[in-house]
Every structure is written in C-alpha cells, then in structure tokens.
Amino acid sequence: MRTRAERRHNDWKKASRKRKIAREIYSSYHEGAWEYYNNLHQYSKNKIHCSCPLCASKTNRKRKNWYGVSYNPPIRDLKQIEKLNYSIIND
C-alpha cells in the first residue's frame, strides 16, 4: 500500500505533466496567460491528452487501418523481440 505522501507526490507529478502539455498545445490557440484549469488539482483529476502519434497509437486494433497494420507493439516489446532475434541468429 502506498503512503499518502507518495500518492500526493505522484498526483503532483501527473498534474504538472498535464499542465505542461496543456500549456504547450493550447497556448498557441490563445495568446497571453491563458490556463486550461484554474488550479493544479483540476489537472490531476481530469484528462489532458496530447494528440501526437506516439501518445495516440494503440497496441491492438480491431481491424486493419489504411496501411495494413493491426498490431503496433510498444517500444519495450520491440526491443525484446529484437534481442531475441539477435540471440537466435548469433547462436
């Protein structure tokens, strides 16, 4: 079980990351000192998403998309697969 201090610290980290994303993405639409939410707590409880391809990509798709890929593994899995292939070839 996590301590209250650890939960607060993790909430603060998540909220500050979401505030940074909101400032970078939505500040181009509104010039000046515009904030998405009034305080930091609202960022930790609500959703802010970056729409870049790295954040928006899904691992499994129900159907093939227009370029024919239905499985898009995470970087971690790609590294493991590459390591296994390398060990098979060099053994």
C-alpha positions in Angstrom: 0.0 0.0 0.0 1.3 3.4 -0.9 1.7 6.2 1.7 -0.3 9.4 1.5 2.9 11.3 0.8 3.8 9.1 -2.2 0.2 9.4 -3.6 0.4 13.2 -3.3 3.8 13.3 -5.0 2.5 11.1 -7.8 -0.6 13.2 -8.2 1.6 16.3 -8.3 3.9 14.8 -11.0 0.9 13.8 -13.2 -0.8 17.2 -12.8 2.4 19.1 -13.6 2.9 17.0 -16.7 -0.6 17.5 -17.9 -0.3 21.3 -17.2 2.8 21.4 -19.3 1.1 19.6 -22.2 -1.9 21.9 -21.9 0.3 25.0 -21.9 2.3 23.8 -25.0 -0.7 22.7 -27.1 -3.4 25.1 -26.1 -1.3 28.3 -25.7 -0.9 28.6 -29.5 -4.7 28.9 -29.7 -5.0 31.6 -27.0 -2.3 34.2 -26.7 -1.4 35.6 -23.3 -1.5 34.0 -19.9 -4.4 31.6 -20.6 -4.7 28.5 -18.4 -6.8 25.4 -19.2 -7.8 24.9 -15.5 -7.7 27.3 -12.5 -5.6 25.2 -10.2 -3.2 22.2 -10.3 -5.6 19.8 -8.6 -8.0 20.0 -11.5 -5.3 18.7 -13.8 -4.8 15.6 -11.7 -8.4 14.7 -11.7 -9.3 15.4 -15.3 -7.9 14.3 -18.7 -5.5 16.2 -20.9 -4.2 14.3 -23.9 -1.5 15.0 -26.3 -2.7 14.0 -29.8 0.8 13.2 -31.3 1.2 9.8 -32.9 3.3 8.5 -30.0 0.6 9.2 -27.5 -2.3 8.3 -29.7 -1.1 5.0 -31.1 -2.8 1.8 -29.8 -1.3 -1.6 -29.4 -4.1 -3.7 -30.9 -6.6 -2.6 -33.4 -9.9 -4.3 -34.1 -9.4 -4.0 -37.8 -6.6 -3.1 -40.1 -6.1 0.5 -40.8 -5.4 2.0 -44.2 -1.7 1.0 -44.2 -2.5 -2.6 -43.2 -1.0 -2.8 -39.7 -3.3 -4.3 -37.0 -0.6 -4.8 -34.3 1.6 -1.9 -33.1 3.8 -3.2 -30.3 5.2 -0.8 -27.6 8.9 0.1 -27.8 9.6 -2.2 -24.9 8.3 -5.2 -26.8 10.1 -4.2 -30.0 13.4 -4.2 -28.0 12.7 -7.6 -26.6 11.8 -9.1 -30.0 15.0 -7.6 -31.5 17.1 -9.0 -28.7 15.6 -12.5 -29.2 16.1 -12.4 -32.9 19.7 -11.3 -32.4 20.4 -14.1 -30.0 18.8 -16.7 -32.4 20.9 -15.5 -35.3 24.2 -15.4 -33.4 23.9 -18.7 -31.6 
